[in-house]
Amino acid sequence: MTALCRSIAQKGFDNIRHLAEGAEMVEIRIEESGLTPDKVRQLFGTHPNMLATCRPIGVSQSEQKALLQAAIEGGAAWVDVEIEADDDYRREIIATARRHNCRVIVSYHNYDETPQFLELQQIADIAHSMGADVVKLACMCHTKADVLNLLNLYNADYQILAIGMGSVGAVTRIAAITMGAPFTFVANEAAGATAPGQIDEAIMLKMKKMITAK
């Protein structure tokens, strides 16, 4: 069943741990946390379903790798690696993940537009070939056609999470529940949204109950 993943981009061990309480799944944006690798390792042992994400913003690649590896060693259930990451870096992160039974997400982000479907399909296939357990594509949506191009990716024979950013794309976050995505990101009122178009967790929980009701 599709989990609701509470995304947290906040500082401080105690603050993050508090914000993660009660979530089905939690994404920690580690580059925003201000934590050392030792503290990251400790944090990822406090929840059974945590996603380790560390964008190359304000951290070097060596720091990014050390933080993600610490998260995996600490008990991360998932790790996100960008599709454009260096091959050696990506292989090292994936190798660490495999040793610790951590599932790998290879992600693509386009904050300007949604490419045409064939290009999206090619990107997804490349990400899958890199060793992804789940391929994540997040694109800014401007039209209904953009939304359909993303949703059509769910016809792939591997796990997809297709996210339309912005108000037009918000429907893709709901559709993920019915399309077989392993999870969909939600905004927690206390933690704040981490991407444009994220829907409030309380609203998504009601929608999930309606969608999955028998």
C-alpha positions in Angstrom: 0.0 0.0 0.0 1.2 3.5 -0.8 2.7 5.2 2.2 2.4 8.9 3.0 5.9 10.2 3.3 6.3 13.2 5.6 9.1 15.3 4.2 11.2 17.2 6.8 13.8 19.8 6.0 14.6 21.2 9.4 17.6 21.6 11.7 18.4 19.8 15.0 18.4 16.2 16.1 15.6 16.6 18.7 13.5 18.8 16.5 13.6 16.4 13.5 13.0 13.4 15.7 9.9 15.2 17.2 8.6 16.1 13.8 9.0 12.5 12.6 6.8 11.1 15.3 3.7 9.3 14.2 4.6 9.3 10.4 4.0 6.3 8.2 7.2 7.2 6.4 9.7 10.1 6.8 12.0 11.8 4.3 14.9 13.6 6.0 16.5 16.3 3.9 19.9 15.8 5.5 21.6 18.8 3.9 19.2 21.0 5.9 19.7 19.2 9.2 23.0 20.6 10.4 23.9 17.2 11.8 27.2 15.4 11.8 27.4 11.9 10.3 27.4 10.4 13.8 24.2 12.2 14.6 22.7 11.3 11.3 23.5 7.6 12.0 21.8 7.9 15.4 18.7 9.7 13.9 18.1 7.0 11.3 17.8 4.4 14.1 14.8 6.2 15.6 12.1 5.4 12.9 11.6 2.1 11.0 10.7 3.8 7.6 13.0 6.7 6.9 14.2 7.9 3.5 17.6 9.5 3.4 17.9 12.4 1.0 20.9 14.8 0.8 20.8 17.2 -2.1 24.2 18.8 -3.1 23.2 22.2 -1.7 25.7 23.7 0.7 27.6 20.4 1.1 30.5 18.9 -0.9 30.1 15.6 -2.7 32.4 13.9 -0.1 30.2 15.4 2.7 27.0 14.3 0.9 28.4 10.7 0.5 29.4 10.5 4.2 26.0 11.8 5.4 24.1 9.3 3.2 26.3 6.4 4.1 25.8 7.2 7.8 22.0 7.3 7.3 22.1 3.9 5.6 24.3 2.4 8.3 22.0 3.9 10.9 19.0 2.0 9.5 17.5 4.0 6.6 14.9 2.0 4.7 15.4 4.1 1.6 18.1 6.3 0.0 17.7 8.8 -2.8 20.5 9.3 -5.4 20.2 11.9 -8.2 20.4 10.5 -11.7 23.0 13.1 -12.6 25.4 12.1 -9.8 28.9 10.9 -10.6 29.0 7.2 -11.5 31.6 6.4 -8.8 29.6 8.3 -6.1 26.3 6.6 -7.1 27.9 3.1 -7.2 29.3 3.6 -3.7 26.0 4.7 -2.3 24.2 1.8 -3.9 26.8 -0.7 -2.8 26.4 0.6 0.8 22.6 0.4 0.5 22.7 -3.2 -0.8 24.9 -4.2 2.2 22.3 -2.8 4.6 19.0 -3.9 3.0 18.2 -0.3 2.0 16.1 0.3 -1.1 17.5 2.7 -3.7 15.6 5.5 -5.4 17.2 7.1 -8.4 15.7 10.5 -8.9 15.3 13.1 -11.7 14.1 16.6 -11.1 13.1 19.3 -13.5 12.0 22.5 -11.8 11.2 24.3 -15.0 9.0 22.0 -17.1 7.8 18.5 -17.8 9.5 16.9 -20.8 7.5 15.0 -23.4 6.5 11.5 -22.6 9.2 9.7 -24.8 11.9 11.7 -23.1 10.5 11.0 -19.7 10.4 7.3 -20.5 14.0 7.3 -21.6 15.0 9.1 -18.4 13.1 6.6 -16.3 14.7 3.6 -18.2 18.2 5.0 -17.6 17.5 5.5 -13.9 16.2 2.0 -13.6 19.3 0.6 -15.4 21.5 2.4 -12.8 20.2 0.0 -10.1 17.1 1.8 -8.9 14.5 -0.2 -6.9 12.2 2.9 -7.5 12.5 5.5 -10.2 11.4 9.0 -9.1 10.6 11.7 -11.6 9.6 15.1 -10.3 8.8 17.8 -12.9 7.1 21.2 -12.9 3.7 20.9 -14.5 2.1 23.7 -16.5 -0.6 21.9 -18.4 -3.0 18.9 -18.2 -0.8 17.3 -20.9 2.2 17.5 -18.5 0.2 15.7 -15.9 -0.8 12.9 -18.3 2.8 12.5 -19.5 3.8 11.8 -15.9 1.0 9.5 -15.1 1.6 7.4 -18.2 5.0 6.5 -16.8 3.2 4.1 -14.4 2.8 1.7 -17.3 6.5 0.7 -16.8 7.3 -2.8 -15.6 9.3 -1.4 -12.6 8.3 0.8 -9.7 7.7 4.5 -10.5 7.0 7.6 -8.4 5.9 10.3 -10.8 5.5 13.8 -9.2 4.1 16.9 -10.8 5.3 20.0 -9.0 3.2 23.1 -8.7 -0.5 23.5 -8.4 -1.3 21.9 -11.8 0.7 18.8 -10.8 -0.8 18.4 -7.4 -3.2 15.8 -8.6 -0.3 13.4 -9.4 0.5 13.3 -5.6 -3.0 11.9 -5.0 -3.0 9.7 -8.1 0.2 8.0 -6.8 -2.0 6.2 -4.3 -4.0 4.5 -7.0 -1.2 4.0 -9.5 1.0 1.7 -7.4 3.7 4.1 -6.2 5.4 2.9 -3.0 4.8 6.3 -1.4 3.8 9.9 -2.0 5.3 13.0 -0.3 3.1 15.0 2.0 3.6 18.3 3.8 3.3 18.3 7.6 1.9 21.5 9.1 4.7 21.7 11.7 7.5 20.8 9.4 6.4 22.8 6.4 6.3 21.9 2.7 9.6 21.0 1.0 8.5 21.2 -2.6 5.9 23.2 -4.6 2.5 21.5 -4.7 2.9 19.2 -1.7 -0.5 18.5 -0.1 -1.1 18.7 3.6 -0.7 15.4 5.3 -4.1 15.5 7.1 -5.9 16.1 3.8 -3.9 13.3 2.1 -4.7 10.9 4.9 -8.4 11.5 4.4 -8.0 11.0 0.7 -6.1 7.8 1.2 -8.8 6.4 3.5 -11.4 7.2 0.9 -9.4 5.8 -2.0 -8.5 2.5 -0.2 -11.8 2.0 1.5 -13.5 -1.3 0.5 
